[in-house]
């Protein structure tokens, strides 16, 4: 036992929440679907960029796609023309592509769902995604989104983790989402996945609304750290850490050039710091430090 673990035999000891991925017999692999959608659910493109980063890191291979003509309004989500490496012009259509990757040195396979939020037939669209999930033997679903919020860019980006699965909430000590109002395709897919019996959690990064344009590497990095914890696999994010630091310095410079924005950022910082004070206990600091060590693969018994 390390110095940050509670002894369950001690009075008042609080046991650690269980992990998302449960142990499986030797030789069996675990398959996790990670899904993010460009558009309304993706402030600063942090969610879709996070999945693109992982897909590239783990060498994902395309295994399926969903027909764009069935689900997209091309006057709203227009195709774009790009030049290929050979210099030829090629039309890129809005689509949903599905990739599969194996996480190195683990028994985890990841199914990436990457696409643009559809315009039509959301029930049919999510049903089609679940057909692919069944064919690919998906065991868990992690939905990834990003939203605009009143948070300062100079503090850690908050990432909320929630689930509407009562058993999963109790096992992992999570909360149900308290949001009520319009939802995007992430919310719809979450409900349908749970109805299909798939343990499903949702991650949402809070992107500072005054720097909403893409990219948002600091929010992307925060999402990757949470995914790292859920999958219990180490990630190499060195390059992204540098991008996030450069992004924060750039926003600092922009804020200093506008007194109103600078004053607003200070107000957000004060509100955030005040809200965090009750959590700055020795127990919470130890817990966060232990999570950090586990993320980096340096935890020792």
VEXLO-540471 format. One record per residue (C-alpha): residue number from 1; x, y, z. Coordinates in pm, 1 decimal. Example, Ala and Ser with C-alpha at 12.3 -4.5 7.8 and 13.67 -1.06 7.14 Angstrom:
BEGIN
vexlo num=1 | u=1230.0 | v=-450.0 | w=780.0;
vexlo num=2 | u=1367.0 | v=-106.0 | w=714.0;
//
This chain:
BEGIN
vexlo num=1 | u=0.0 | v=0.0 | w=0.0;
vexlo num=2 | u=137.5 | v=343.2 | w=-84.6;
vexlo num=3 | u=109.7 | v=641.7 | w=147.2;
vexlo num=4 | u=-195.9 | v=779.4 | w=-31.0;
vexlo num=5 | u=-414.5 | v=469.0 | w=-10.9;
vexlo num=6 | u=-668.0 | v=432.1 | w=266.1;
vexlo num=7 | u=-665.5 | v=113.6 | w=471.1;
vexlo num=8 | u=-1022.1 | v=-24.3 | w=440.6;
vexlo num=9 | u=-987.3 | v=-179.2 | w=786.9;
vexlo num=10 | u=-934.9 | v=159.5 | w=953.7;
vexlo num=11 | u=-1238.8 | v=335.7 | w=1102.9;
vexlo num=12 | u=-1379.0 | v=597.7 | w=869.8;
vexlo num=13 | u=-1173.6 | v=476.4 | w=572.6;
vexlo num=14 | u=-1325.5 | v=551.1 | w=234.1;
vexlo num=15 | u=-1272.1 | v=285.8 | w=-33.4;
vexlo num=16 | u=-1150.9 | v=389.6 | w=-377.1;
vexlo num=17 | u=-1416.0 | v=394.0 | w=-653.5;
vexlo num=18 | u=-1392.9 | v=99.4 | w=-888.8;
vexlo num=19 | u=-1251.3 | v=137.8 | w=-1237.7;
vexlo num=20 | u=-1464.9 | v=159.3 | w=-1547.9;
vexlo num=21 | u=-1296.6 | v=-140.3 | w=-1713.8;
vexlo num=22 | u=-1352.9 | v=-451.0 | w=-1506.5;
vexlo num=23 | u=-1105.6 | v=-744.6 | w=-1502.6;
vexlo num=24 | u=-1159.4 | v=-1014.3 | w=-1765.3;
vexlo num=25 | u=-1025.8 | v=-1369.8 | w=-1800.2;
vexlo num=26 | u=-671.7 | v=-1416.5 | w=-1927.8;
vexlo num=27 | u=-655.7 | v=-1386.7 | w=-2304.9;
vexlo num=28 | u=-980.5 | v=-1192.1 | w=-2342.0;
vexlo num=29 | u=-973.5 | v=-838.3 | w=-2476.8;
vexlo num=30 | u=-1188.7 | v=-541.4 | w=-2373.9;
vexlo num=31 | u=-1340.1 | v=-321.1 | w=-2643.3;
vexlo num=32 | u=-1426.7 | v=42.2 | w=-2571.7;
vexlo num=33 | u=-1611.3 | v=273.0 | w=-2810.5;
vexlo num=34 | u=-1493.6 | v=635.7 | w=-2797.4;
vexlo num=35 | u=-1725.1 | v=873.9 | w=-2983.1;
vexlo num=36 | u=-1707.6 | v=1247.5 | w=-3057.5;
vexlo num=37 | u=-1890.6 | v=1461.0 | w=-3312.8;
vexlo num=38 | u=-1798.5 | v=1791.1 | w=-3471.3;
vexlo num=39 | u=-2056.4 | v=2066.8 | w=-3443.0;
vexlo num=40 | u=-2284.4 | v=2162.1 | w=-3155.5;
vexlo num=41 | u=-2125.7 | v=1911.3 | w=-2913.3;
vexlo num=42 | u=-1766.8 | v=2018.4 | w=-2980.5;
vexlo num=43 | u=-1663.3 | v=2362.8 | w=-2855.0;
vexlo num=44 | u=-1318.2 | v=2453.2 | w=-2984.4;
vexlo num=45 | u=-1316.9 | v=2112.0 | w=-3156.8;
vexlo num=46 | u=-1158.7 | v=1983.1 | w=-2835.6;
vexlo num=47 | u=-1350.0 | v=1652.8 | w=-2832.8;
vexlo num=48 | u=-1297.7 | v=1556.9 | w=-3196.5;
vexlo num=49 | u=-931.9 | v=1667.7 | w=-3181.5;
vexlo num=50 | u=-876.4 | v=1450.8 | w=-2872.0;
vexlo num=51 | u=-1003.8 | v=1143.0 | w=-3054.8;
vexlo num=52 | u=-804.2 | v=1225.3 | w=-3366.9;
vexlo num=53 | u=-493.8 | v=1248.0 | w=-3147.5;
vexlo num=54 | u=-556.5 | v=904.3 | w=-2996.3;
vexlo num=55 | u=-647.2 | v=748.7 | w=-3330.4;
vexlo num=56 | u=-317.4 | v=866.9 | w=-3477.2;
vexlo num=57 | u=-120.0 | v=772.7 | w=-3163.4;
vexlo num=58 | u=-249.8 | v=414.9 | w=-3167.2;
vexlo num=59 | u=-254.6 | v=369.6 | w=-3545.6;
vexlo num=60 | u=-629.0 | v=321.5 | w=-3589.8;
vexlo num=61 | u=-750.9 | v=155.6 | w=-3908.3;
vexlo num=62 | u=-1081.6 | v=240.6 | w=-4074.7;
vexlo num=63 | u=-1328.1 | v=-47.5 | w=-4039.2;
vexlo num=64 | u=-1661.8 | v=110.6 | w=-4136.1;
vexlo num=65 | u=-1841.3 | v=428.0 | w=-4240.6;
vexlo num=66 | u=-2198.3 | v=556.9 | w=-4236.3;
vexlo num=67 | u=-2354.7 | v=672.4 | w=-4563.1;
vexlo num=68 | u=-2355.3 | v=1052.8 | w=-4560.6;
vexlo num=69 | u=-2648.4 | v=1093.3 | w=-4802.3;
vexlo num=70 | u=-2888.5 | v=941.3 | w=-4549.5;
vexlo num=71 | u=-2818.2 | v=1178.8 | w=-4263.0;
vexlo num=72 | u=-2672.7 | v=1513.1 | w=-4373.4;
vexlo num=73 | u=-2814.8 | v=1835.3 | w=-4515.6;
vexlo num=74 | u=-2533.7 | v=1943.2 | w=-4746.4;
vexlo num=75 | u=-2663.8 | v=2301.3 | w=-4759.1;
vexlo num=76 | u=-2610.2 | v=2320.6 | w=-4383.4;
vexlo num=77 | u=-2303.3 | v=2096.4 | w=-4349.1;
vexlo num=78 | u=-2138.4 | v=2162.9 | w=-4681.2;
vexlo num=79 | u=-1876.6 | v=1943.3 | w=-4845.9;
vexlo num=80 | u=-1539.4 | v=2106.9 | w=-4896.4;
vexlo num=81 | u=-1283.3 | v=2098.5 | w=-5175.6;
vexlo num=82 | u=-926.5 | v=2020.8 | w=-5085.5;
vexlo num=83 | u=-610.9 | v=1943.1 | w=-5275.3;
vexlo num=84 | u=-450.3 | v=1602.0 | w=-5243.2;
vexlo num=85 | u=-77.7 | v=1544.9 | w=-5195.2;
vexlo num=86 | u=-58.7 | v=1509.4 | w=-5573.6;
vexlo num=87 | u=-216.0 | v=1854.1 | w=-5618.4;
vexlo num=88 | u=-553.0 | v=1727.3 | w=-5740.9;
vexlo num=89 | u=-877.8 | v=1886.0 | w=-5621.9;
vexlo num=90 | u=-1100.1 | v=1647.4 | w=-5428.7;
vexlo num=91 | u=-1436.6 | v=1693.3 | w=-5258.5;
vexlo num=92 | u=-1450.8 | v=1588.1 | w=-4894.3;
vexlo num=93 | u=-1803.7 | v=1498.0 | w=-4785.2;
vexlo num=94 | u=-1936.0 | v=1519.4 | w=-4427.8;
vexlo num=95 | u=-1930.4 | v=1168.5 | w=-4289.6;
vexlo num=96 | u=-1902.7 | v=940.9 | w=-3990.2;
vexlo num=97 | u=-1606.1 | v=705.6 | w=-3996.4;
vexlo num=98 | u=-1529.9 | v=421.4 | w=-3758.7;
vexlo num=99 | u=-1174.5 | v=316.0 | w=-3676.5;
vexlo num=100 | u=-1028.3 | v=36.9 | w=-3466.2;
vexlo num=101 | u=-701.3 | v=43.7 | w=-3275.1;
vexlo num=102 | u=-530.6 | v=-176.1 | w=-3018.5;
vexlo num=103 | u=-376.5 | v=2.5 | w=-2720.5;
vexlo num=104 | u=-9.7 | v=-104.1 | w=-2695.1;
vexlo num=105 | u=86.2 | v=-330.2 | w=-2405.4;
vexlo num=106 | u=-272.9 | v=-375.4 | w=-2289.3;
vexlo num=107 | u=-577.3 | v=-593.8 | w=-2348.2;
vexlo num=108 | u=-784.9 | v=-293.5 | w=-2464.3;
vexlo num=109 | u=-914.2 | v=-234.1 | w=-2815.8;
vexlo num=110 | u=-1067.2 | v=103.9 | w=-2899.1;
vexlo num=111 | u=-1336.7 | v=177.1 | w=-3156.3;
vexlo num=112 | u=-1324.9 | v=543.6 | w=-3260.5;
vexlo num=113 | u=-1642.9 | v=704.4 | w=-3391.9;
vexlo num=114 | u=-1552.0 | v=1031.6 | w=-3559.1;
vexlo num=115 | u=-1794.6 | v=1241.7 | w=-3759.2;
vexlo num=116 | u=-2008.5 | v=1548.4 | w=-3791.3;
vexlo num=117 | u=-2337.8 | v=1571.6 | w=-3604.3;
vexlo num=118 | u=-2605.1 | v=1454.3 | w=-3852.0;
vexlo num=119 | u=-2892.8 | v=1669.0 | w=-3976.4;
vexlo num=120 | u=-3159.9 | v=1399.0 | w=-4011.2;
vexlo num=121 | u=-3288.6 | v=1070.8 | w=-3867.5;
vexlo num=122 | u=-3103.9 | v=1072.3 | w=-3537.7;
vexlo num=123 | u=-3282.3 | v=758.0 | w=-3416.9;
vexlo num=124 | u=-3184.7 | v=564.2 | w=-3727.4;
vexlo num=125 | u=-2832.1 | v=706.7 | w=-3715.1;
vexlo num=126 | u=-2770.1 | v=602.3 | w=-3353.8;
vexlo num=127 | u=-2928.1 | v=263.2 | w=-3419.2;
vexlo num=128 | u=-2684.1 | v=212.1 | w=-3707.6;
vexlo num=129 | u=-2393.0 | v=304.2 | w=-3481.8;
vexlo num=130 | u=-2506.7 | v=43.9 | w=-3229.8;
vexlo num=131 | u=-2524.9 | v=-220.5 | w=-3501.7;
vexlo num=132 | u=-2157.4 | v=-150.1 | w=-3566.8;
vexlo num=133 | u=-2090.3 | v=-157.8 | w=-3191.7;
vexlo num=134 | u=-2244.8 | v=-502.6 | w=-3164.7;
vexlo num=135 | u=-2053.0 | v=-631.5 | w=-3467.7;
vexlo num=136 | u=-1727.9 | v=-501.3 | w=-3317.6;
vexlo num=137 | u=-1805.4 | v=-654.2 | w=-2974.4;
vexlo num=138 | u=-1805.6 | v=-323.3 | w=-2784.8;
vexlo num=139 | u=-1812.1 | v=-364.1 | w=-2405.1;
vexlo num=140 | u=-1815.4 | v=1.3 | w=-2293.7;
vexlo num=141 | u=-1900.0 | v=339.9 | w=-2446.0;
vexlo num=142 | u=-1726.1 | v=668.5 | w=-2363.7;
vexlo num=143 | u=-1889.3 | v=976.0 | w=-2517.0;
vexlo num=144 | u=-1672.0 | v=1286.1 | w=-2546.4;
vexlo num=145 | u=-1795.0 | v=1644.0 | w=-2581.5;
vexlo num=146 | u=-1693.7 | v=2003.4 | w=-2515.7;
vexlo num=147 | u=-1906.5 | v=2303.3 | w=-2422.0;
vexlo num=148 | u=-1856.4 | v=2676.9 | w=-2382.1;
vexlo num=149 | u=-1851.0 | v=2790.2 | w=-2019.6;
vexlo num=150 | u=-1759.4 | v=3077.2 | w=-1786.7;
vexlo num=151 | u=-1420.5 | v=2935.7 | w=-1692.3;
vexlo num=152 | u=-1077.2 | v=3105.0 | w=-1700.1;
vexlo num=153 | u=-819.3 | v=2985.8 | w=-1952.0;
vexlo num=154 | u=-544.4 | v=3020.7 | w=-1689.5;
vexlo num=155 | u=-679.1 | v=2746.3 | w=-1461.3;
vexlo num=156 | u=-710.2 | v=2370.0 | w=-1519.5;
vexlo num=157 | u=-988.6 | v=2297.4 | w=-1767.7;
vexlo num=158 | u=-1277.4 | v=2125.2 | w=-1585.1;
vexlo num=159 | u=-1391.1 | v=1790.8 | w=-1725.8;
vexlo num=160 | u=-1716.0 | v=1649.5 | w=-1591.4;
vexlo num=161 | u=-1775.3 | v=1274.0 | w=-1591.9;
vexlo num=162 | u=-2131.9 | v=1150.0 | w=-1561.3;
vexlo num=163 | u=-2353.0 | v=853.6 | w=-1637.2;
vexlo num=164 | u=-2724.2 | v=775.9 | w=-1633.6;
vexlo num=165 | u=-2648.8 | v=411.6 | w=-1551.7;
vexlo num=166 | u=-2741.6 | v=371.6 | w=-1183.0;
vexlo num=167 | u=-2518.7 | v=66.2 | w=-1129.2;
vexlo num=168 | u=-2221.2 | v=238.5 | w=-1291.6;
vexlo num=169 | u=-2277.8 | v=553.5 | w=-1083.8;
vexlo num=170 | u=-2264.6 | v=355.1 | w=-762.8;
vexlo num=171 | u=-1966.5 | v=144.5 | w=-867.4;
vexlo num=172 | u=-1754.4 | v=439.1 | w=-987.7;
vexlo num=173 | u=-1887.2 | v=702.8 | w=-746.3;
vexlo num=174 | u=-2010.3 | v=922.1 | w=-1034.3;
vexlo num=175 | u=-2298.4 | v=1164.4 | w=-1065.6;
vexlo num=176 | u=-2589.7 | v=1171.4 | w=-1307.0;
vexlo num=177 | u=-2598.8 | v=1471.6 | w=-1536.2;
vexlo num=178 | u=-2829.1 | v=1743.4 | w=-1402.6;
vexlo num=179 | u=-2860.2 | v=1917.0 | w=-1739.6;
vexlo num=180 | u=-3207.0 | v=1981.0 | w=-1882.9;
vexlo num=181 | u=-3261.9 | v=2138.8 | w=-2222.9;
vexlo num=182 | u=-3174.5 | v=2084.0 | w=-2588.5;
vexlo num=183 | u=-2933.8 | v=1798.1 | w=-2654.2;
vexlo num=184 | u=-2698.2 | v=1704.5 | w=-2932.2;
vexlo num=185 | u=-2623.0 | v=1369.6 | w=-3088.2;
vexlo num=186 | u=-2392.5 | v=1283.6 | w=-2795.0;
vexlo num=187 | u=-2689.0 | v=1289.5 | w=-2555.7;
vexlo num=188 | u=-2906.0 | v=1083.4 | w=-2788.8;
vexlo num=189 | u=-2635.6 | v=821.7 | w=-2844.2;
vexlo num=190 | u=-2580.3 | v=800.7 | w=-2469.3;
vexlo num=191 | u=-2945.2 | v=716.4 | w=-2403.3;
vexlo num=192 | u=-2963.2 | v=462.2 | w=-2686.6;
vexlo num=193 | u=-2637.9 | v=293.0 | w=-2576.8;
vexlo num=194 | u=-2771.8 | v=253.0 | w=-2222.4;
vexlo num=195 | u=-3098.8 | v=108.9 | w=-2356.6;
vexlo num=196 | u=-2885.1 | v=-142.2 | w=-2545.4;
vexlo num=197 | u=-2724.0 | v=-247.6 | w=-2217.3;
vexlo num=198 | u=-2382.0 | v=-89.9 | w=-2276.6;
vexlo num=199 | u=-2214.0 | v=73.1 | w=-1973.4;
vexlo num=200 | u=-2182.8 | v=434.3 | w=-2088.1;
vexlo num=201 | u=-2012.5 | v=741.9 | w=-1945.9;
vexlo num=202 | u=-1998.3 | v=1097.0 | w=-2081.9;
vexlo num=203 | u=-1705.3 | v=1338.2 | w=-2060.5;
vexlo num=204 | u=-1751.0 | v=1710.3 | w=-2115.1;
vexlo num=205 | u=-1470.4 | v=1965.6 | w=-2116.9;
vexlo num=206 | u=-1553.6 | v=2327.1 | w=-2032.1;
vexlo num=207 | u=-1395.3 | v=2557.9 | w=-2291.2;
vexlo num=208 | u=-1355.4 | v=2928.6 | w=-2200.3;
vexlo num=209 | u=-1624.4 | v=3100.5 | w=-2405.7;
vexlo num=210 | u=-1406.8 | v=3404.2 | w=-2482.0;
vexlo num=211 | u=-1158.1 | v=3182.3 | w=-2669.7;
vexlo num=212 | u=-1403.9 | v=2948.2 | w=-2835.9;
vexlo num=213 | u=-1230.1 | v=2917.3 | w=-3170.8;
vexlo num=214 | u=-1045.4 | v=2600.1 | w=-3262.9;
vexlo num=215 | u=-805.7 | v=2459.5 | w=-3176.3;
vexlo num=216 | u=-836.2 | v=2435.6 | w=-2799.5;
vexlo num=217 | u=-535.0 | v=2222.9 | w=-2699.5;
vexlo num=218 | u=-569.2 | v=2279.3 | w=-2325.9;
vexlo num=219 | u=-925.4 | v=2141.5 | w=-2325.4;
vexlo num=220 | u=-814.4 | v=1861.4 | w=-2556.2;
vexlo num=221 | u=-538.0 | v=1770.8 | w=-2311.7;
vexlo num=222 | u=-779.9 | v=1771.8 | w=-2017.3;
vexlo num=223 | u=-1006.8 | v=1526.8 | w=-2200.8;
vexlo num=224 | u=-713.1 | v=1300.7 | w=-2285.9;
vexlo num=225 | u=-606.3 | v=1289.5 | w=-1920.4;
vexlo num=226 | u=-955.9 | v=1179.8 | w=-1819.0;
vexlo num=227 | u=-965.8 | v=915.3 | w=-2093.4;
vexlo num=228 | u=-623.8 | v=801.3 | w=-1972.3;
vexlo num=229 | u=-766.3 | v=749.0 | w=-1624.0;
vexlo num=230 | u=-1076.1 | v=565.4 | w=-1746.1;
vexlo num=231 | u=-881.7 | v=327.9 | w=-1972.4;
vexlo num=232 | u=-593.6 | v=290.6 | w=-1722.7;
vexlo num=233 | u=-334.8 | v=326.9 | w=-1998.4;
vexlo num=234 | u=-46.5 | v=578.4 | w=-2013.7;
vexlo num=235 | u=-53.0 | v=838.4 | w=-2293.1;
vexlo num=236 | u=235.2 | v=1029.3 | w=-2445.4;
vexlo num=237 | u=102.9 | v=1386.7 | w=-2455.8;
vexlo num=238 | u=435.4 | v=1573.5 | w=-2449.8;
vexlo num=239 | u=373.4 | v=1747.7 | w=-2781.3;
vexlo num=240 | u=21.5 | v=1848.6 | w=-2681.5;
vexlo num=241 | u=141.8 | v=1983.8 | w=-2345.3;
vexlo num=242 | u=370.5 | v=2221.5 | w=-2534.0;
vexlo num=243 | u=83.3 | v=2329.6 | w=-2760.0;
vexlo num=244 | u=-141.4 | v=2389.7 | w=-2457.5;
vexlo num=245 | u=126.2 | v=2600.8 | w=-2287.8;
vexlo num=246 | u=175.0 | v=2806.9 | w=-2605.8;
vexlo num=247 | u=-203.0 | v=2849.6 | w=-2637.4;
vexlo num=248 | u=-230.4 | v=2975.1 | w=-2278.9;
vexlo num=249 | u=55.8 | v=3222.1 | w=-2329.1;
vexlo num=250 | u=-111.9 | v=3348.8 | w=-2646.2;
vexlo num=251 | u=-442.7 | v=3404.4 | w=-2467.7;
vexlo num=252 | u=-256.6 | v=3580.6 | w=-2184.2;
vexlo num=253 | u=-108.1 | v=3822.7 | w=-2436.9;
vexlo num=254 | u=-445.7 | v=3890.3 | w=-2598.6;
vexlo num=255 | u=-605.7 | v=3950.7 | w=-2260.0;
vexlo num=256 | u=-344.1 | v=4205.3 | w=-2157.2;
vexlo num=257 | u=-415.7 | v=4405.7 | w=-2472.3;
vexlo num=258 | u=-783.4 | v=4453.6 | w=-2374.8;
vexlo num=259 | u=-846.0 | v=4590.4 | w=-2023.5;
vexlo num=260 | u=-1208.5 | v=4470.8 | w=-2021.4;
vexlo num=261 | u=-1113.1 | v=4113.9 | w=-2108.5;
vexlo num=262 | u=-827.9 | v=4121.9 | w=-1855.1;
vexlo num=263 | u=-1068.0 | v=4234.2 | w=-1581.5;
vexlo num=264 | u=-1318.4 | v=3966.6 | w=-1681.2;
vexlo num=265 | u=-1052.1 | v=3694.3 | w=-1670.5;
vexlo num=266 | u=-945.9 | v=3807.7 | w=-1321.1;
vexlo num=267 | u=-1308.9 | v=3787.3 | w=-1212.1;
vexlo num=268 | u=-1337.4 | v=3430.7 | w=-1345.1;
vexlo num=269 | u=-1008.4 | v=3336.3 | w=-1175.9;
vexlo num=270 | u=-1125.6 | v=3469.6 | w=-839.6;
vexlo num=271 | u=-1456.3 | v=3284.8 | w=-868.6;
vexlo num=272 | u=-1281.1 | v=2960.8 | w=-962.6;
vexlo num=273 | u=-1022.0 | v=2987.9 | w=-683.7;
vexlo num=274 | u=-1290.1 | v=3062.7 | w=-425.4;
vexlo num=275 | u=-1499.0 | v=2766.3 | w=-538.2;
vexlo num=276 | u=-1197.4 | v=2536.1 | w=-514.9;
vexlo num=277 | u=-1097.0 | v=2634.6 | w=-159.8;
vexlo num=278 | u=-1320.4 | v=2382.8 | w=24.3;
vexlo num=279 | u=-1166.4 | v=2103.8 | w=-182.7;
vexlo num=280 | u=-808.0 | v=2194.0 | w=-93.3;
vexlo num=281 | u=-791.3 | v=1940.7 | w=188.1;
vexlo num=282 | u=-504.3 | v=1701.8 | w=248.1;
vexlo num=283 | u=-723.9 | v=1410.3 | w=144.3;
vexlo num=284 | u=-825.0 | v=1564.9 | w=-189.6;
vexlo num=285 | u=-467.7 | v=1671.2 | w=-267.8;
vexlo num=286 | u=-345.3 | v=1318.4 | w=-194.4;
vexlo num=287 | u=-617.8 | v=1172.7 | w=-414.7;
vexlo num=288 | u=-532.8 | v=1399.9 | w=-706.1;
vexlo num=289 | u=-161.9 | v=1328.4 | w=-669.1;
vexlo num=290 | u=-226.2 | v=954.9 | w=-671.3;
vexlo num=291 | u=-429.9 | v=991.9 | w=-991.4;
vexlo num=292 | u=-141.2 | v=1182.9 | w=-1145.6;
vexlo num=293 | u=105.5 | v=907.6 | w=-1054.0;
vexlo num=294 | u=-120.3 | v=641.1 | w=-1198.8;
vexlo num=295 | u=-159.4 | v=838.6 | w=-1521.9;
vexlo num=296 | u=213.7 | v=850.9 | w=-1559.5;
vexlo num=297 | u=256.8 | v=483.3 | w=-1482.4;
vexlo num=298 | u=483.8 | v=553.5 | w=-1184.1;
vexlo num=299 | u=263.4 | v=431.0 | w=-902.2;
vexlo num=300 | u=452.1 | v=190.7 | w=-675.5;
vexlo num=301 | u=307.1 | v=-48.0 | w=-417.9;
//
